[in-house]
């Protein structure tokens, strides 16, 4: 039996606890679901399900983001003639995902049904969230399920997501969980893994390595630590740190902790000292601004001069063509791009009023010359302040 951890704020009397976070997103990786083996492990799923059910019993709302579809599919086809090529072929891995999705959801459904919890599956890719309508549709569906008392289980749709599946299908679920946390205004994102959290070095190689209990700012030094941290799962600590950055920018607290120990999700939701906890950078952003920071694939970026950098980063001003010195990438009007300083620092993200080709023609010019150069105009701003969010 897995060890049980007592939440830090549990009274000594009846053992009841109070949640510090009401809406929680929990990401569960393949390595955790299989217990480090080759097949889904019923005990591992039951441990997570019990923990999540307890958070719900205390009045919390939970969404689970689950990896494991490809591995579950691999279980079902083991021994079939073409199964041996599945690890290398993208198409074969998509087929495995198609086979495994139902098996994975059946395993989750059994685990939660035994605890009186009804589940629903939601298949998402980054592409589903890449436009405003898709973003709002996904948000409304997940919130409706929570309002009904149903537990959404979100999977990356590996069957169609070729870009995501190639080389990083499982790891991208870390980032997907951050998108989901932003999508539903989550108070807390819990990234369950098979180690206790983020260490100062690889504890298997360095006996002096210590657990980093709290992170206020994700900086380059921490990114270097994550790059060398040990984890057996495909995603690794690097993608977890990326997810933490996206989620904390929108005001969601993040915990990276071991899912091998019973009670981890409950302890994290109660604010206990567990794993590595990342402090949110500010209050949760309103819906439109959160959409711009949701970690969508970047279509391109705009390099700006020092004056524009100060206006955007310091004053929250609109970005005008006069301050743009370079345009990179291929994007259209309405796409989300990054605004970068001359040294490459990411200053802000925003939805552009003009495509890359048009911006290339008007960069460095006063706004009153836009119609003269292009023959039309969509406004004086390349990115309006209402569609721009400073990171």
Phi and psi in degrees as a GROMACS rama.xvg file:
@    title "Ramachandran Plot"
@    xaxis  label "Phi"
@    yaxis  label "Psi"
@TYPE xy
-69.6669  145.844  UNK-2
-62.8037  151.142  UNK-3
-109.823  132.549  UNK-4
-104.26  137.168  UNK-5
-92.6859  123.829  UNK-6
-54.0867  145.546  UNK-7
-62.2343  -30.2578  UNK-8
-103.611  20.3285  UNK-9
-73.4123  124.533  UNK-10
-62.0366  154.147  UNK-11
-79.697  -8.13604  UNK-12
-78.122  -91.0393  UNK-13
-90.1923  1.22026  UNK-14
80.119  2.57692  UNK-15
-72.6391  155.82  UNK-16
-130.737  162.226  UNK-17
-116.243  132.112  UNK-18
-75.1167  136.493  UNK-19
-90.9223  -19.3603  UNK-20
-131.973  124.605  UNK-21
-87.1515  -40.6949  UNK-22
-110.269  118.945  UNK-23
-127.151  133.89  UNK-24
-106.633  130.576  UNK-25
-119.149  121.735  UNK-26
-101.401  128.615  UNK-27
-121.208  121.893  UNK-28
-88.6177  166.335  UNK-29
-60.9758  -44.3509  UNK-30
-61.2128  -34.1893  UNK-31
-72.3684  -40.5814  UNK-32
-67.1358  -27.072  UNK-33
-97.7068  -1.76203  UNK-34
61.8069  27.5637  UNK-35
83.4982  1.4991  UNK-36
-100.027  -158.512  UNK-37
-102.599  -6.83951  UNK-38
-129.514  157.295  UNK-39
-59.39  135.154  UNK-40
-105.639  114.946  UNK-41
-59.3836  -35.7647  UNK-42
-65.6196  -38.1457  UNK-43
-66.9733  -43.4772  UNK-44
-64.0396  -40.4304  UNK-45
-64.1614  -37.643  UNK-46
-63.8297  -45.9779  UNK-47
-65.9171  -42.7219  UNK-48
-62.1955  -40.8503  UNK-49
-62.824  -41.8448  UNK-50
-64.5037  -47.2808  UNK-51
-64.6052  -41.7013  UNK-52
-60.9277  -35.6978  UNK-53
-68.7824  -39.4457  UNK-54
-61.9132  -42.4559  UNK-55
-64.2803  -39.6856  UNK-56
-60.9958  -31.8077  UNK-57
-84.0303  5.52386  UNK-58
102.245  4.87728  UNK-59
-84.9419  160.237  UNK-60
-112.235  135.262  UNK-61
-132.264  140.043  UNK-62
-122.152  132.375  UNK-63
-103.716  129.297  UNK-64
-105.99  115.773  UNK-65
-117.113  131.272  UNK-66
-86.2968  -174.995  UNK-67
110.013  -5.46776  UNK-68
-65.3031  -42.8244  UNK-69
-64.7675  -43.4256  UNK-70
-64.4711  -39.3705  UNK-71
-64.1922  -37.6279  UNK-72
-66.5359  -37.8951  UNK-73
-62.3493  -34.8016  UNK-74
-59.2744  -42.9678  UNK-75
-74  -25.1724  UNK-76
-106.507  4.60235  UNK-77
-56.3961  127.398  UNK-78
98.1565  -14.8976  UNK-79
-74.7401  155.547  UNK-80
-55.5218  -42.8934  UNK-81
-91.3921  0.7556  UNK-82
-65.0002  -26.7642  UNK-83
-66.2801  -24.3202  UNK-84
-89.453  -1.72541  UNK-85
-66.2171  -27.0504  UNK-86
-71.352  -25.0275  UNK-87
-101.108  -30.2975  UNK-88
-89.739  127.469  UNK-89
-62.0535  -43.1042  UNK-90
-62.3599  -41.5716  UNK-91
-64.2212  -39.0196  UNK-92
-67.8789  -34.8249  UNK-93
-64.4367  -39.223  UNK-94
-64.0942  -40.8611  UNK-95
-61.3764  -39.7816  UNK-96
-62.7336  -41.1299  UNK-97
-62.2422  -40.4473  UNK-98
-69.2776  -40.6382  UNK-99
-81.0827  -23.2039  UNK-100
-56.3534  -47.0522  UNK-101
-65.2418  -40.2379  UNK-102
-63.9256  -43.9149  UNK-103
-61.9966  -46.3199  UNK-104
-67.106  -34.1033  UNK-105
-63.5818  -41.0371  UNK-106
-65.1881  -43.1443  UNK-107
-64.7378  -42.575  UNK-108
-60.3276  -42.7921  UNK-109
-63.185  -43.166  UNK-110
-63.6949  -41.4521  UNK-111
-82.3055  -33.808  UNK-112
-60.6715  -35.3045  UNK-113
-64.2694  -15.3163  UNK-114
-114.752  16.8636  UNK-115
73.6416  25.149  UNK-116
-114.754  127.36  UNK-117
-88.9759  135.179  UNK-118
-115.932  159.364  UNK-119
-138.43  143.822  UNK-120
-95.504  138.434  UNK-121
-130.95  116.757  UNK-122
-97.4567  123.099  UNK-123
-133  152.663  UNK-124
-130.646  167.648  UNK-125
-58.5197  -34.5808  UNK-126
-62.4138  -33.0626  UNK-127
-63.8982  -25.3584  UNK-128
-101.575  5.8166  UNK-129
-81.8676  -4.36658  UNK-130
-129.567  157.544  UNK-131
-59.521  -41.9145  UNK-132
-66.027  -45.2522  UNK-133
-61.9607  -39.9837  UNK-134
-59.3737  -48.4995  UNK-135
-69.627  -36.5475  UNK-136
-62.938  -44.9318  UNK-137
-63.5155  -43.6806  UNK-138
-60.078  -48.1585  UNK-139
-63.7781  -38.9201  UNK-140
-65.0277  -46.962  UNK-141
-64.8943  -40.7658  UNK-142
-67.2068  -35.0864  UNK-143
-65.3893  -40.2923  UNK-144
-63.1645  -43.0185  UNK-145
-62.0996  -40.9076  UNK-146
-64.235  -29.0423  UNK-147
-81.7128  -5.18109  UNK-148
81.1086  17.6273  UNK-149
-97.2221  144.285  UNK-150
-92.0853  111.165  UNK-151
-74.8895  135.523  UNK-152
-115.588  111.736  UNK-153
-97.5917  131.562  UNK-154
-121.802  147.242  UNK-155
-68.5758  134.441  UNK-156
-81.3577  77.1293  UNK-157
-64.576  -15.6102  UNK-158
-66.7009  -31.6112  UNK-159
-119.57  -12.5619  UNK-160
-87.296  76.8106  UNK-161
-61.4156  -43.9749  UNK-162
-61.5822  -41.0602  UNK-163
-75.3376  -32.6476  UNK-164
-75.6104  -28.0942  UNK-165
-69.3917  99.9532  UNK-166
81.5599  -13.4749  UNK-167
-149.697  32.9156  UNK-168
-61.2988  -45.5791  UNK-169
-73.2813  -45.0658  UNK-170
-60.2621  -32.875  UNK-171
-66.9694  -17.4295  UNK-172
-66.1946  -22.4132  UNK-173
-60.6937  -50.5854  UNK-174
-67.7175  -35.4987  UNK-175
-61.0286  -38.6985  UNK-176
-64.3211  -34.1065  UNK-177
-68.1552  -39.343  UNK-178
-61.7796  -41.8249  UNK-179
-65.4152  -40.908  UNK-180
-59.5985  -42.9098  UNK-181
-66.4382  -38.967  UNK-182
-59.4446  -38.6361  UNK-183
-109.871  13.8787  UNK-184
59.1463  43.8577  UNK-185
-65.9947  144.036  UNK-186
-79.4279  -29.8552  UNK-187
-146.63  138.032  UNK-188
-116.207  122.57  UNK-189
-109.19  117.061  UNK-190
-99.7307  102.005  UNK-191
-82.016  134.169  UNK-192
-139.141  -169.932  UNK-193
-107.053  14.3034  UNK-194
-130.193  171.036  UNK-195
-73.2102  -14.6535  UNK-196
153.193  -155.951  UNK-197
-91.8782  124.949  UNK-198
-102.913  162.691  UNK-199
-69.6421  -18.2101  UNK-200
-162.276  178.535  UNK-201
-70.6771  110.373  UNK-202
-65.6593  -18.224  UNK-203
-76.5449  -22.1816  UNK-204
-109.333  -27.3146  UNK-205
-121.25  105.26  UNK-206
-64.9162  -15.3113  UNK-207
-88.8751  -1.94179  UNK-208
-61.74  137.841  UNK-209
-126.062  153.29  UNK-210
-71.9222  131.633  UNK-211
-84.7172  108.579  UNK-212
-81.3254  -32.918  UNK-213
-144.497  138.189  UNK-214
-124.037  124.02  UNK-215
-90.8715  -38.2517  UNK-216
-136.679  133.031  UNK-217
-89.2603  106.236  UNK-218
-117.671  -176.68  UNK-219
-63.1066  -36.6968  UNK-220
-62.0947  -41.8469  UNK-221
-68.3451  -36.1872  UNK-222
-62.8319  -36.685  UNK-223
-66.0416  -38.754  UNK-224
-61.9678  -45.2452  UNK-225
-63.487  -32.7552  UNK-226
-68.1238  -20.7045  UNK-227
-111.039  -3.24574  UNK-228
-68.7788  149.414  UNK-229
-91.1532  131.862  UNK-230
-160.764  136.469  UNK-231
-80.3979  -24.4657  UNK-232
-65.1165  154.834  UNK-233
-62.1504  -36.1634  UNK-234
-65.5857  -46.2905  UNK-235
73.2721  177.292  UNK-236
-73.8731  -24.982  UNK-237
-62.1675  -47.8797  UNK-238
-70.0122  -29.0118  UNK-239
-67.8134  -37.1341  UNK-240
-68.9759  -37.7346  UNK-241
-60.4117  -44.2566  UNK-242
-63.5993  -41.0741  UNK-243
-62.0825  -38.4824  UNK-244
-62.9466  -46.9787  UNK-245
-62.0108  -46.4735  UNK-246
-68.402  -44.3613  UNK-247
-67.8641  -28.5511  UNK-248
-63.1952  -25.0573  UNK-249
-99.7062  12.0471  UNK-250
89.0398  12.1517  UNK-251
-95.8684  130.133  UNK-252
-75.5582  149.124  UNK-253
-129.805  139.207  UNK-254
-128.05  127.965  UNK-255
-104.897  121.138  UNK-256
-153.403  167.346  UNK-257
-74.9163  130.531  UNK-258
-93.5712  4.20882  UNK-259
-80.3142  -10.8842  UNK-260
-108.613  129.264  UNK-261
-65.2044  136.706  UNK-262
96.1585  3.44952  UNK-263
-63.399  -46.9948  UNK-264
-64.2001  -43.2839  UNK-265
-61.7352  -45.8504  UNK-266
-61.2796  -43.7862  UNK-267
-63.1766  -41.2546  UNK-268
-68.617  -24.4617  UNK-269
-88.7469  1.04062  UNK-270
82.1787  17.1792  UNK-271
-69.513  160.327  UNK-272
-78.5306  97.0319  UNK-273
-147.485  137.723  UNK-274
58.7226  -149.415  UNK-275
-109.124  121.12  UNK-276
-106.968  129.791  UNK-277
-106.004  122.864  UNK-278
-74.348  138.483  UNK-279
-65.412  147.905  UNK-280
-80.3833  -16.7433  UNK-281
-178.085  -167.681  UNK-282
-73.6811  158.176  UNK-283
-65.454  137.092  UNK-284
-77.7101  154.218  UNK-285
-66.5699  162.269  UNK-286
-55.3362  -46.053  UNK-287
-64.7614  -42.9675  UNK-288
-69.3359  -36.5446  UNK-289
-63.3602  -36.9948  UNK-290
-58.3394  -39.0105  UNK-291
-72.0955  -18.7893  UNK-292
-106.398  14.8814  UNK-293
-81.7062  10.0048  UNK-294
77.9748  22.0098  UNK-295
-65.749  156.179  UNK-296
-55.5205  129.086  UNK-297
-77.0818  125.896  UNK-298
-81.5126  -20.7505  UNK-299
171.598  -173.082  UNK-300
-151.521  160.058  UNK-301
-117.822  124.735  UNK-302
-90.4143  134.505  UNK-303
-122.63  159.032  UNK-304
-79.7359  177.135  UNK-305
-61.7962  -40.3083  UNK-306
-64.3012  -43.7792  UNK-307
-66.9122  -37.0603  UNK-308
-60.5402  -43.0226  UNK-309
-65.358  -41.9964  UNK-310
-64.614  -40.995  UNK-311
-75.9246  -52.7519  UNK-312
-74.9122  -35.8541  UNK-313
-91.2172  -36.5854  UNK-314
-113.71  -2.28103  UNK-315
64.2218  31.945  UNK-316
-84.0732  161.737  UNK-317
-66.9859  153.961  UNK-318
-93.9995  119.066  UNK-319
-99.0738  157.011  UNK-320
-61.6905  -28.2754  UNK-321
-60.0917  -29.5015  UNK-322
-90.4266  -1.08859  UNK-323
-91.5949  128.72  UNK-324
-108.585  -20.3733  UNK-325
-156.465  150.306  UNK-326
-126.025  130.302  UNK-327
-127.83  142.823  UNK-328
99.3124  175.85  UNK-329
-121.478  111.549  UNK-330
-147.616  160.249  UNK-331
-113.763  169.188  UNK-332
-55.4919  130.161  UNK-333
97.3898  -15.703  UNK-334
-70.737  155.959  UNK-335
-91.6319  128.23  UNK-336
-129.044  167.031  UNK-337
-95.5823  147.835  UNK-338
-106.385  123.92  UNK-339
-122.202  146.261  UNK-340
-74.25  172.291  UNK-341
-60.4359  -28.2972  UNK-342
-88.7723  6.93512  UNK-343
92.8196  -4.11179  UNK-344
-63.8758  136.477  UNK-345
-78.6964  110.826  UNK-346
-92.079  -39.9292  UNK-347
-162.224  166.769  UNK-348
-128.053  148.065  UNK-349
-164.928  163.383  UNK-350
-93.3145  124.735  UNK-351
-83.5329  147.643  UNK-352
-86.2001  -12.4594  UNK-353
-136.522  150.018  UNK-354
-75.1634  172.708  UNK-355
-60.3459  -42.4653  UNK-356
-63.316  -43.8084  UNK-357
-65.4658  -41.9649  UNK-358
-64.314  -35.8514  UNK-359
-60.4249  -30.234  UNK-360
-82.3274  -28.899  UNK-361
-106.611  -2.82919  UNK-362
-59.1282  139.561  UNK-363
82.6474  -3.33455  UNK-364
-100.306  156.88  UNK-365
-68.3058  152.473  UNK-366
-62.6902  -29.4179  UNK-367
-72.6109  -2.7085  UNK-368
-101.553  -0.797037  UNK-369
-59.1744  -49.5275  UNK-370
-68.3031  -31.5824  UNK-371
-63.5412  -41.4077  UNK-372
-81.9133  -43.1793  UNK-373
-92.9221  -25.9193  UNK-374
87.7525  -0.224035  UNK-375
-160.346  171.459  UNK-376
-156.336  147.258  UNK-377
-111.557  19.5961  UNK-378
127.74  165.72  UNK-379
-74.4714  -19.9931  UNK-380
-100.932  140.735  UNK-381
-73.6215  -41.2442  UNK-382
-133.078  119.003  UNK-383
-72.8052  148.689  UNK-384
-56.6171  -32.3939  UNK-385
-69.0993  -19.4142  UNK-386
-111.503  22.2879  UNK-387
-128.77  134.696  UNK-388
-131.744  127.969  UNK-389
-78.6499  136.955  UNK-390
